[in-house]
């Protein structure tokens, strides 16, 4: 049966209706129940024909059975929970704004209900055309990605228990972007082949307390402040990891002048490139070093009382090649104060690097060629953690990419204010997933 169905209009309106249900992480069960009901209304064929399971109360797992039971399946992922908003900061309502001038506004437009909608629209359209995939397609939808993703972990565990091993997993991550480098004349599809590790650490100092009128030379807050200053000013080791090298090498043929020479000869210029990236702003610097950011502080109970303890929480993002043990040892060495206790709260090391030269990556590139002609597929190191990390070990490869165009302003709106996505981008994203699943769509759109 044809893999090029008549596409349902109104993809932007469907996204707007899903955004209107405020599935903020930690919201009441009733909110998520409403969202589940709305999903079933918007995608009737999908929920009628694909068996749906709840591995946990914050996850959905659907299986689309393929015609070849021996073919390795694929797992396509998205999440439907969102981060909180401060409504007063938004210029538009964060929930419930109608589509205006071809743009969908609201919390989750990009992270990650936009990707959810283009994925489910593609499946609904293919089902309406009577299409059956050659291999099993699993849809793993998470409802608490923003709070560590136990729902996705439950889905991954269930598939592992059943002996399901996927050819590849595709989750949110990179996007269609303009090149961040001057001298590169191409739009890029940055596809995460690995994630940096995420590590939460607590620094704690115990002091003597007492009255603020007679402070000792070193209070708990003094020691903690010095430790934080030392951590923030310590020079990080620069690492040009495999995903970053692959990214630059993929960009090289589309570069001009010296950039083409430098990116094409990283064996010679690698250390120089790492130093330059480290000076090109926070986003580029994070490619080549483990980052450390203080995110929470606590200490003290009254304005005139010396605290008996003070603590800070650090968030570390570990580059490939780094480890939790090495990061903790560096903190001890940099802080140089035995009175500052270093405690690991949670987290883990970087993920393995998935191949950028195999069949799975080529399938993603082919889907891009159909939906975003002229865009260059580029391997990429993800700074953030995604639900896909729970599927490591249950798939031959794990990739992180949302087939949506994101300007720098749009990327800044994720977890920020005035999040939005263009309807045209959603339409191309739907075509991407339809091409990825069906494999032989003849229709394309103009670049």
Secondary structure, 3 states (H helix, E strand, C coil): CCCCCCCCCCHHHHHHHHHCCCCECCCCHHHHHHHHHHHHHHCHHHHHHCEEECCCCCEEEEEECCCCCCCCCEEEEEECCECCCCHHHCCCCCCCCCCECCEEECCCCCCCHHHHHHHHHHHHHHHHCCCCCCCCEEEEEECCHHHCCHHHHHHHHHHHHCCCCECEEEEEEEEEEECCCCCECCEEEEEEEEECEEEEEEEEEECCCEEHHHCCCCCHHHHHHHHHHHHHHCCCCCCCCHHHHHHHHHHHCCECHHHHHHHCCHHHHHHHHHHHHHCCCHHHHCCCCCEEEEEEEEECCCCCEECCEEEEEEEEEECCCCCHHHHHHHHHHHHCCCCEEEEEEEEECCCCCCCCCCHHHHHHHHHHHHHCCCCEEEEEEECCCCHHHHHCCCECCEEEEEEEECCHHHHHHCCCCCCEEEHHHHHHHHHHHHHHHHCCCCCCCCC
